Amino acid sequence: NAVYYLDWDKVIKYIVAAGFKGIEVMVFDLPAIKHAFGTFKNFKEFVQERGLEKITGMFSHHIGSEDKRNWPEIFDFQRRAIDALYEMGGETLIVQPAGQYYGTGPLSKDQLKTAADCFTEVGKMAADKGITATIHNEFWCAVNLYDHERFIELTDPKYVGYCLDTAQVSIMGVDPVAFYEKYHDRIKAFHLKDTTYANAPDEKRFAAGAEFNDEGDRWFWELGGGMVDFKSIWALMKKFGYKGFVSVETDGTPDPLATMMLTKWYIDQVLSPIYS
């Protein structure tokens, strides 16, 4: 059935039919989007014509940010990403702050500070275009459980927000509810997905290719299919008056359409009544 997911026209129609209001793209999509549509503005108009309100943001990454010698390449990469996102009308740049833990971590104090300074500089570049740069931590990232909060605090809150990925931080060993309570003023975006594997041991998280193992196991599930307390997160959204977009992720699903529909049911029937 792969042919049904290779056509932007069909994919956008699925998302609209499932009741979602926007999409978030990945930096890896940009060459194909440019090739297919000519300009990113054309792509924005294409998705809006099919019923989406907007392209909300873009996922990107900083590989090697702990080494200043890599900064010029990172800045050039992110400048092009920010310009594309601006043309698409997006609001949020969501960035993995470093490479994979395997082969990179643990980061020294100096490396952590260098990576944080790199992020702040990218945050300034994004702010110049009216875009908010946000930290997105993966459970397998070189910035991990033991220095996760320190990294946040080393970045400038004026230019750097946070995107809370409910499953990734759970697997990393962080309670997403307590984390949101503590850092609510920094959290400007969400990636919503569930997991049955909270508090994974270091040897699992720090292994080569940790998220993409050969056994085909699923780290991530639809909302309500795992251990994440989304009801408490929604209650905190109401408490703190969160008004931004939240993104649903379907990482590793064998059936994207089923995941979209199951997740939308959970949002509509379980979560929306909490914060209406």
Beta strands, then each sheet from edge to edge (+ up, - down):
strand 1: 22-26
strand 2: 54-61
strand 3: 92-96
strand 4: 132-135
strand 5: 160-165
strand 6: 187-192
strand 7: 247-248
sheet 1: 1+ 2+ 3+ 4+ 5+ 6+ 7+
end
